[in-house]
Amino acid sequence: MTRRIDALDVLRGVAIMGTLGTNIWIFTAPGGSAEFLQFGGGTGVVETFLRFLSNGKFLGLLTLLFGVGLELQYRSAVRRGLTWPGRYLWRATLLLVEGALHYVLIFEFDVLMGYAITSMIVAYLVGRSDRAVTAWMVAAGAVHVAMVALVTAALMAAPAGGGTPIYPPDGWLDQVAFRLRHVAVFRAELVFIIPMGIVLFLLGARLLRAGVFEERGAGLRRKLIVVGLGVGAPLNLATSFAGPAWFAVDRYLMAPLVALGLLGLITSIVLGMGGAPGVLRKGITDVGRTALSCYVFQNLAASVLCYGWGLGLADRFDGLRPWWVPVGWAGICVLFMVLSSVWLRRFSRGPLELAWQWAYQAPALARRRS
């Protein structure tokens, strides 16, 4: 049991740092979010390859892990004889509020809102029959593939360089107003995250039930590695270099396939380790234990470092792209590995996790006092 928990924490830590590996290209671009809205056009070979290493893969991995977490919450409720989904919907609501605040105050491409909405849907599915779950996965998957196909066809038909990029202002308050003004544009990714999330949430729950995080799941992990890394990674590399028109296929179809291989590989490595965790593994594990805090604060740190209202490194180091970007990513990751380890010496959860837990328990405590 301990090893399984360790594997989940390591996977969460890797997924959180990996999402920064995608987002760091947005933060470090002088045009900010315009870089993302141009679907990766105009980048050189080196930068395209570096983006390939993270783009979409860790979003997929994090989505699978949210499904695992939902399944664990469901098991806990059943074990204690509680009504399901019951209070889990309040958890999802708090996540939605957290995501909305994160979007408005810090970062245009927050994923927490999408996860919150998806979890509200999947909460009603996780305890149903295998046949019903399979039907939902097939239906959601078909919707997702159809949307990716439509977007890809539209991008192929669009003139090269079409559209006017939306450049964010330099001031923090101006950026807040900018996100509110363009909420329809920046929240459009939810259209992809929700159907994809339904599939990956339910798949994560199924993988947990199949023992993928246990010794008995060695065969299953090998299959995931072969499919995800042996088949998915080469296809993903091809779509990364295929041009901007393949953006949706690259990020929302191929990358989640690679995420399955990463889940199998990382879990196998962790389960094969013996003895006390080393410095690197402990740091990644601590990031996983404080995943929500690290996700929000790493985006805040990147904002402070890169945007005009902070140190403005995106403009200052523009001539050093793409080489300085991985260095900036690594620096932020090391910072939060250290901070999370120091914090957990005194507290059992991360700072946002503690605040979130208090908000989750507040209604029940209020009812007991009344």
Rosetta blueprint (number, residue, H / E / L):
1 M L
2 T H
3 R H
4 R H
5 I H
6 D H
7 A H
8 L H
9 D H
10 V H
11 L H
12 R H
13 G H
14 V H
15 A H
16 I H
17 M H
18 G H
19 T H
20 L H
21 G H
22 T H
23 N H
24 I H
25 W H
26 I H
27 F H
28 T L
29 A L
30 P L
31 G L
32 G L
33 S H
34 A H
35 E H
36 F H
37 L H
38 Q L
39 F L
40 G L
41 G L
42 G L
43 T L
44 G L
45 V H
46 V H
47 E H
48 T H
49 F H
50 L H
51 R H
52 F H
53 L L
54 S L
55 N L
56 G L
57 K H
58 F H
59 L H
60 G H
61 L H
62 L H
63 T H
64 L H
65 L H
66 F H
67 G H
68 V H
69 G H
70 L H
71 E H
72 L H
73 Q H
74 Y H
75 R H
76 S H
77 A H
78 V H
79 R H
80 R L
81 G L
82 L L
83 T L
84 W L
85 P L
86 G L
87 R L
88 Y H
89 L H
90 W H
91 R H
92 A H
93 T H
94 L H
95 L H
96 L H
97 V H
98 E H
99 G H
100 A H
101 L H
102 H H
103 Y H
104 V H
105 L H
106 I L
107 F L
108 E L
109 F L
110 D L
111 V L
112 L H
113 M H
114 G H
115 Y H
116 A H
117 I H
118 T H
119 S H
120 M H
121 I H
122 V H
123 A L
124 Y L
125 L L
126 V L
127 G L
128 R L
129 S L
130 D H
131 R H
132 A H
133 V H
134 T H
135 A H
136 W H
137 M H
138 V H
139 A H
140 A H
141 G H
142 A H
143 V H
144 H H
145 V H
146 A H
147 M H
148 V H
149 A H
150 L H
151 V H
152 T H
153 A H
154 A H
155 L H
156 M H
157 A H
158 A L
159 P L
160 A L
161 G L
162 G L
163 G L
164 T L
165 P L
166 I L
167 Y L
168 P L
169 P L
170 D L
171 G L
172 W H
173 L H
174 D H
175 Q H
176 V H
177 A H
178 F H
179 R H
180 L H
181 R H
182 H L
183 V H
184 A H
185 V H
186 F H
187 R L
188 A L
189 E L
190 L H
191 V H
192 F H
193 I H
194 I H
195 P H
196 M H
197 G H
198 I H
199 V H
200 L H
201 F H
202 L H
203 L H
204 G H
205 A H
206 R H
207 L H
208 L H
209 R H
210 A L
211 G L
212 V L
213 F L
214 E L
215 E H
216 R H
217 G H
218 A H
219 G H
220 L H
221 R H
222 R H
223 K H
224 L H
225 I H
226 V H
227 V H
228 G H
229 L H
230 G H
231 V H
232 G H
233 A H
234 P H
235 L H
236 N H
237 L H
238 A H
239 T H
240 S H
241 F L
242 A L
243 G L
244 P H
245 A H
246 W H
247 F H
248 A H
249 V H
250 D H
251 R H
252 Y H
253 L H
254 M H
255 A H
256 P H
257 L H
258 V H
259 A H
260 L H
261 G H
262 L H
263 L H
264 G H
265 L H
266 I H
267 T H
268 S H
269 I H
270 V H
271 L H
272 G H
273 M L
274 G L
275 G L
276 A L
277 P L
278 G L
279 V H
280 L H
281 R H
282 K H
283 G H
284 I H
285 T H
286 D H
287 V H
288 G H
289 R H
290 T L
291 A H
292 L H
293 S H
294 C H
295 Y H
296 V H
297 F H
298 Q H
299 N H
300 L H
301 A H
302 A H
303 S H
304 V H
305 L H
306 C H
307 Y L
308 G L
309 W L
310 G L
311 L L
312 G L
313 L H
314 A H
315 D H
316 R H
317 F L
318 D H
319 G H
320 L H
321 R L
322 P L
323 W L
324 W H
325 V H
326 P H
327 V H
328 G H
329 W H
330 A H
331 G H
332 I H
333 C H
334 V H
335 L H
336 F H
337 M H
338 V H
339 L H
340 S H
341 S H
342 V H
343 W H
344 L H
345 R L
346 R L
347 F L
348 S L
349 R L
350 G L
351 P H
352 L H
353 E H
354 L H
355 A H
356 W H
357 Q H
358 W H
359 A H
360 Y H
361 Q H
362 A H
363 P H
364 A H
365 L H
366 A H
367 R H
368 R H
369 R H
370 S L
